[in-house]
Structure formats: C-alpha cells, structure tokens
Amino acid sequence: MKKSDGLGAKKVLVINSVSSIFTIVLQITVLVWVNRFLLQRIEPEEYAIFPLVMSIVLIAEVLKQLFVGGLSRFIVEADARGDDDGVTRIVSSMFPFLVGSVVLFSVIGALVVWKIDWVLEIAPQYVGTARTMFALVVTMLLAGMIAGPFSVGLYAKQKFLIKNALDLVAEVVRIAVLAGLLLGVSASVMWLVVASTAAQLLRTLMDIYWTRRLIPAVKIRPSMFDRDTTRSLLGFGAWTSVGGAVQIISRTVPLLLLNRFGTAVDVTCLYLGRLPDLQLRKVISAGMVPIQPAMTSLYAREGLESLSRIYLQGNRYTLWFALVGIAPLMVFAGPIIEAYVGNTFIDAAWVMLFLLGRYPLIFASAMFYRVAHASARVGQYFVSEAVIQVATLVAMYVLVVRMGMGAVGAAIAIGASASVLQLVLTWPLGMKMVGVTWRQLARFTLLPGMLPFAGAAGFCFVYRMLFSLETWHMIGIGSGLAVLVFVAILLRFCLEPEDRQLVAAATKRLRPPARGNPGLDPAVEAGGLGKGTGEKV
C-alpha cells in the first residue's frame, strides 16, 4: 500500500468492511419492518410462499456456481499478476458454457413455473402469486449468470467504497419501489420479489459499466478459448457447487420438509427464527468481502505461508464481530419474538436460540474458507461442509419427519450437527492447511475471541432474572448494556499488541491532529496485511 494513500493496509480493509456493512444494516432494518407489516395483514399461508419460492431458487444457484464459481477468483489472480491476456482467456473460455447453461436453466425454470403447485404445497388462491414470484427470481438469476464475467471489476480491483456506494443506490431504489407497492397498491408478499428484481437489474448494469472501465481485458475473444483454462475453472466451480449443495441442505431442506410434514406456522416460525442468523451472516460476509481479493493477491505474490497469521487474526476478529450482539438475541429470544409478532410464532424463539448458539464454534474457523479460496484449495473445506450437512439432513429427518418436532426440531438438527462437527472436523482441517497448532489457536483465537461473549451472556442472564422484558424499551436497555460489557472485556483483556495499535490509530483519527504532527501513527503507517508486533506464530 502506498504511503500517499494515507492508510495502512489493515485500515483500508476496515474502512471497506464498514462501508459494506452499512448497506446490509439498511437492508435488515427494512426487512424487519416489512416482515411485521405483512404478518399483521396477510395469512401465514401467503407469507410462507416467499421462503418456499426462494428455497427452490437456491437449487438453481448450485448449478450456477458450477459455471461462475471460479470466475472472480481467477480473474483476481490474473489481474494481480498483470496478465491481461489471462483475464481475456478466462472470460472467453467460460462464456460458451454460460450461454449453454442459461438455455438449459430457462427450459427447467419454465417447467417449474408451469407446475409450481406440483413442486410445493400451496393454497390454490396463491398459485398465481407463486408463479409470478418464481418467474421473476429465475429471470434475474439467468441474467446474473450471463453478466457474471462482466461484473467483477470493482471486486477484482478492490474498489469497495465505489461498490458499496452503488449497493446503497440499488438498495434505495428497492426500498422506494417496495414501499410504493406495499403502501400504494396492496399488502402482498409478491412485492418483495418485484422490488428486488428492479434493484438487481440496476445493480447488474452498474457493475458491467464499471468492469468495462476498470478491466478492459474483460472481453470475449473466441480465438483465446482454452480447454485447460475451462477445465481449471469448472474444477474450481465444481467444488463451489458442493458448497452450494451444502446451502441447499441448511436453508432449503428444512423449509421443504416443514412444507410437507409441518404447517404453514412451522414454515413461518423457521423463517422468522432464522432471520437473525441469515441477516447477521450477510453483515459478517459483507465485512469480510474486502479481504478475499487482498488475500488472493497476497497468495499470488508470496504463497500459502503468508496466510498463517491472517488465519489466526481473522478468526479472532470474526469472532468479535459475529458475537458482539449474539448474547442478548439468544437470552432474550422469547421476549423479542413476543414483542415482534406475538405468541402465535413463539417457536421462532427456540429456532433463534439453537441457530445462534453455534456461532462461537463456526466462526472460530471462519478464515478456513478464505484461505482455501485464496489458494485455490477449496476441496478440503467443501468436503468438511458436505459431511456436516449430510449429518444435518439425517438429524432433520429423525426430528422433523419421524418425531414431528416441527421448526424446533429442524433448528436443533442444524445447530447440533454444525457445532459438533466443526469442533472435530473443520477446525483440524483448517489448522492443518496453514500449519497452526492447537496451542496457537487457543492462544490467538479461542480465548480472546470467546471471552467477551461469555461475559455478555452472563450479564444477560442476570438482567433477565432481575427485570421484566415485556417492552422493547427494557429489551433495548439490556441489549445495549450487554454490548457494552462485551466491548469492555474485549478492550481490557483480549487485545494483542497489533490490535491495540489499530485501536489507538482509530482513536487518534477521531481527534483533530496536533499542530506540527499531522502524520499517521508510524506503527499503522508501516502496518500491512497479516503483519503485527505480537507473539510470533
């Protein structure tokens, strides 16, 4: 990173991550309002259409990843090496397969739209709505596939401030369209998809424009079609498709099982209880997106050994980020659901508890995927994920189908399978990939990463025993105090020397610079990705 940039590499990543998170937080805010607005005005049978239709689309997303999963990663690597011909070769080699897959998916999508009532259990009066929603979602999915190679410019060049500004523009458009339809036309779940389609179309067009500006080498040249390049891309994409299949098990199968072996209330409870999990994951993912191309570029220049410290630091930071607000959501789950939608969907509180309860274990190895992706060694990661989700599927069959435990049974299956197998399978594989020992993991990730959460959870239990949580006011006070407890423990007991340097630099930038000393903290100015002054790893 050039000194003229005025920021160390770590600070650039922090700024990019924060700007990514802002738009996601706005999306969550609107989603909270929309869900409550619709649940107060429409039947559960109509509302359940949305998660069911979206669950079918995830199946198509898996097949999509086979063809586009490796594009962004390999374009980033080629661009980092200054290989313009390599970029053009990647695009030219994959485009024919993208066209063929779009034609195939168009036929399959049309058949599903036609026979949607065969695929899903839907009340007859809502079949037309389901058809329209599915048709719109599939249309945008196919458009995204064709546009995939021509939409990676901002990501590859790490222009995340621009990317997030465009995300914000698209989100404002979505909110405006959605509010206009809900308040001006009717309360219908279909408007969620209509508004999202309009925003996604705008966002895709903006991505194409910026890619053409930033990476002119992203173009189709039939003479540069290369079988070996295609084979490498499809091989990487095949593993990302395994990851997509994992997502189907964790996100789609529970809804489809409840659609057949439960009730519309079960479907809605699972959807509502899973919303905090899904939305928090979006926030966490948005915060981590900027580091992926940086790690890929670092690997292209320095190899796998350069990523070991990032693995430990990244896991620690991700735990702090993921767990900062989890304790009140878990301990106050019942009062939150009652205050939000009433007692009808109270099982959503148990869903929330079991799904969020796995966070300390799954995010302790959050950098496993990032390292595997950067080094193009995603096979080990996705094998571990596949094992976890097969175990999840078996547990869901027992608890939902055989024992009839509904949404709560599905949540228990997801939470328990992920927690146990992360500990005995995923952690060891990630540590082996980067050459990290259990002692190092405990010292640099587990103890500092989980201690603030343990303190915040203890505070929440005491607060709930002492106070009644029948109003949003009391829930909000308890949640805010829990976050303060989390931050206090983190700052007092859990920071490494390099972490303290970043905190000091951030604090310094909030104050006006002293006269005659306008520069940055020298420790931060000299800092770089994955470097620090802490104990050697």
Helices and strands as residue ranges (DSSP letters): G 3-5, H 9-39, H 44-47, H 49-68, H 71-80, H 84-114, H 116-119, G 124-126, H 127-147, G 148-150, H 153-156, H 160-184, H 190-214, G 222-224, H 227-247, I 248-252, H 253-261, H 264-288, H 291-302, G 304-307, H 308-323, H 326-331, H 333-341, G 343-345, H 347-356, H 359-362, G 363-365, H 367-374, H 378-396, I 397-402, H 406-421, I 422-426, H 427-434, H 438-441, I 442-446, H 447-466, H 472-493, H 497-510, H 522-525
